[in-house]
Amino acid sequence: MKPAKKIAKEEGAHLLTFGKWLIFSLITGIVVGVVGTVFSASMTYVTRVRQEHSWLVLLLPIAGLLIVLLYKLLNQEHHKGTNLVITAIRTDELIHARTAPLIFVSTILTHLCGGSSGREGAALQLGGSIGESIGRIFKFDEKDRTIIIMCGMSAAFSAVFGTPLAAVIFPMEMVSIGVMYYAALVPCTVASLVANQIALYCGMHGEHFVVSNIPEFTVVNTAKIGILAILCAFLSIVFCIVLHETEKRIRVWLKNPYIRIAVCGGIIIILTAIFGTDYNGAGMEIIQRAVEEGEVFFAAFLIKMVFTALTLGSGYKGGEIVPTFFLGATFGCLMGQLLGISPMLCAAAGMTGVFCGVTNSPMTSLFLSFELFGMEGMPYYLIVIAICYMLSGYVGLYKSQRIVYSKSEPTYINRKSE
């Protein structure tokens, strides 16, 4: 047993570390909370404006040209998005301070004119950039810099989406799959809760859904949910492949970034004329209809996949997470109708299941399901998330992720996400 003096010295060091991170996580939570709340309010506003003036989609190519020009002027044309934030946590690669205003403005432009993207990916970049800047101001070393970036990501995710528990876990879990950065637990918790309280104080209440008609937990219903989980795992693989391959092909076919984004913006305008405006922007109304009413157009998930792949693959900004929710909710709702089990439950389970498959983040997905839908359907959510995590393989949205341990056996593999 250690001498009492040595134990006291260690505890003193822990208290000093706790005090340090309490201060800096508070600072990060406040700064990112304010910025994230402004960003969330701006997104809500431009979405409402676009819905009231559907002709704004005609300006999508012009918005795209402005985005490319902004990134060119600020020497960020090769910016890797959320992948850069993930890389910065694991290495000494820097996130420039200009990333925050760039992703803010470009995401607003994308949503104002009807590009199909989310906001949480942008929030992660926004929070990571601000966290990195705070670390640079206070001259943090490499290890502390890693934690402050995760703090910023937690605070931004919490402020923008209103799920503080999932926001705490996500940055710690998503970087190296199979390993949790528990050293960041206290800082991320404080930053996430502070940012969430700021958002709530400003009237931004995040996303929450009422899931009705949750069936009894029986063998038959479990089997049906298991089938849904297997299909959601394959859908997550398909979505990631479509996103990656579309971006790769577009860059080969249209090498000039201005032509690339303008042409794809034009294609989205044509698709909007054919399929309507349900697939522009984030599509939260369609998600809500699937989860709370059990209503969905049978091809909604496929159409959204095409819209999102063209939007993000050509250079418009935003995030992949809400489109992932859209795919999971609409596909789950459809399968619930076909399998003869509550479409509302299947929409909710599919939403977090596909999210788990594309991000390789089962614990975040579980917390997310509790915060978004409540605890009543917990066994079903758990089954879908567990199966999706295992069967989604090593494909993911973020190629900077490291799969540290195998998904099927306790083996160290340390490979990149595909």
RABELBEL-V32489 format. One record per backbone hydrogen bond with DSSP energy under -1.0 kcal/mol. NH is the residue of the N-H (numbers start at 1). CO is the residue of the C=O. If there is no record, write none. Layout:
nh->NH co->CO
nh->NH co->CO
This chain:
nh->7 co->3
nh->8 co->4
nh->9 co->5
nh->10 co->6
nh->11 co->7
nh->12 co->8
nh->13 co->9
nh->14 co->10
nh->15 co->11
nh->16 co->12
nh->17 co->13
nh->18 co->14
nh->19 co->15
nh->20 co->16
nh->21 co->17
nh->22 co->18
nh->23 co->19
nh->24 co->20
nh->25 co->21
nh->26 co->22
nh->27 co->23
nh->28 co->24
nh->29 co->25
nh->30 co->26
nh->31 co->27
nh->32 co->28
nh->33 co->29
nh->34 co->30
nh->35 co->31
nh->36 co->32
nh->37 co->33
nh->38 co->34
nh->39 co->35
nh->40 co->36
nh->41 co->37
nh->42 co->38
nh->43 co->39
nh->44 co->40
nh->45 co->41
nh->46 co->42
nh->47 co->43
nh->48 co->44
nh->49 co->45
nh->50 co->46
nh->51 co->47
nh->52 co->48
nh->53 co->49
nh->56 co->53
nh->57 co->54
nh->58 co->55
nh->59 co->56
nh->60 co->57
nh->63 co->59
nh->64 co->60
nh->65 co->61
nh->66 co->62
nh->67 co->63
nh->68 co->64
nh->69 co->65
nh->70 co->66
nh->71 co->67
nh->72 co->68
nh->73 co->69
nh->74 co->70
nh->75 co->72
nh->76 co->71
nh->79 co->76
nh->83 co->80
nh->84 co->81
nh->86 co->82
nh->87 co->83
nh->88 co->84
nh->89 co->85
nh->90 co->86
nh->91 co->87
nh->99 co->96
nh->102 co->98
nh->103 co->99
nh->104 co->100
nh->105 co->101
nh->106 co->102
nh->107 co->103
nh->108 co->104
nh->109 co->105
nh->110 co->106
nh->111 co->107
nh->112 co->108
nh->113 co->109
nh->114 co->111
nh->115 co->110
nh->117 co->115
nh->118 co->319
nh->123 co->119
nh->124 co->120
nh->125 co->121
nh->126 co->122
nh->127 co->123
nh->128 co->124
nh->129 co->125
nh->130 co->126
nh->131 co->127
nh->132 co->128
nh->133 co->129
nh->134 co->130
nh->135 co->131
nh->136 co->132
nh->137 co->133
nh->138 co->134
nh->139 co->136
nh->140 co->135
nh->145 co->141
nh->146 co->142
nh->147 co->143
nh->148 co->144
nh->149 co->145
nh->150 co->146
nh->151 co->147
nh->152 co->148
nh->153 co->149
nh->154 co->150
nh->155 co->151
nh->156 co->152
nh->157 co->153
nh->158 co->154
nh->159 co->155
nh->160 co->156
nh->161 co->157
nh->162 co->158
nh->167 co->163
nh->168 co->164
nh->169 co->165
nh->170 co->166
nh->173 co->169
nh->174 co->170
nh->177 co->402
nh->179 co->176
nh->181 co->172
nh->182 co->180
nh->184 co->181
nh->185 co->182
nh->188 co->184
nh->189 co->185
nh->190 co->186
nh->191 co->187
nh->192 co->188
nh->193 co->189
nh->194 co->190
nh->195 co->191
nh->196 co->192
nh->197 co->193
nh->198 co->194
nh->199 co->195
nh->200 co->196
nh->201 co->197
nh->202 co->198
nh->203 co->200
nh->204 co->199
nh->207 co->161
nh->209 co->372
nh->218 co->216
nh->222 co->218
nh->223 co->219
nh->224 co->220
nh->225 co->221
nh->226 co->222
nh->227 co->223
nh->228 co->224
nh->229 co->225
nh->230 co->226
nh->231 co->227
nh->232 co->228
nh->233 co->229
nh->234 co->230
nh->235 co->231
nh->236 co->232
nh->237 co->233
nh->238 co->234
nh->239 co->235
nh->240 co->236
nh->241 co->237
nh->242 co->238
nh->243 co->239
nh->244 co->240
nh->245 co->241
nh->246 co->242
nh->247 co->243
nh->248 co->244
nh->249 co->245
nh->250 co->246
nh->251 co->247
nh->252 co->248
nh->253 co->249
nh->254 co->250
nh->260 co->256
nh->261 co->257
nh->262 co->258
nh->263 co->259
nh->264 co->260
nh->265 co->261
nh->266 co->262
nh->267 co->263
nh->268 co->264
nh->269 co->265
nh->270 co->266
nh->271 co->267
nh->272 co->268
nh->273 co->269
nh->274 co->270
nh->275 co->271
nh->276 co->272
nh->280 co->277
nh->287 co->283
nh->288 co->284
nh->289 co->285
nh->290 co->286
nh->291 co->287
nh->292 co->288
nh->293 co->289
nh->295 co->289
nh->300 co->297
nh->303 co->299
nh->304 co->300
nh->305 co->301
nh->306 co->302
nh->307 co->303
nh->308 co->304
nh->309 co->305
nh->310 co->306
nh->311 co->307
nh->312 co->308
nh->313 co->309
nh->314 co->310
nh->316 co->311
nh->324 co->320
nh->325 co->321
nh->326 co->322
nh->327 co->323
nh->328 co->324
nh->329 co->325
nh->330 co->326
nh->331 co->327
nh->332 co->328
nh->333 co->329
nh->334 co->330
nh->335 co->331
nh->336 co->332
nh->337 co->333
nh->338 co->334
nh->339 co->335
nh->340 co->336
nh->341 co->336
nh->346 co->342
nh->347 co->343
nh->348 co->344
nh->349 co->345
nh->350 co->346
nh->351 co->347
nh->352 co->348
nh->353 co->349
nh->354 co->350
nh->355 co->351
nh->356 co->352
nh->357 co->353
nh->358 co->354
nh->359 co->355
nh->360 co->356
nh->365 co->361
nh->366 co->362
nh->367 co->363
nh->368 co->364
nh->369 co->365
nh->370 co->366
nh->371 co->367
nh->372 co->368
nh->373 co->369
nh->374 co->370
nh->378 co->375
nh->381 co->377
nh->382 co->378
nh->383 co->379
nh->384 co->380
nh->385 co->381
nh->386 co->382
nh->387 co->383
nh->388 co->384
nh->389 co->385
nh->390 co->386
nh->391 co->387
nh->392 co->388
nh->395 co->392
nh->397 co->358
nh->401 co->398
nh->402 co->175
nh->403 co->415
nh->404 co->177
nh->404 co->402
nh->405 co->177
nh->406 co->411
nh->411 co->409
nh->413 co->404
nh->414 co->404
nh->415 co->403
nh->417 co->401
nh->418 co->394
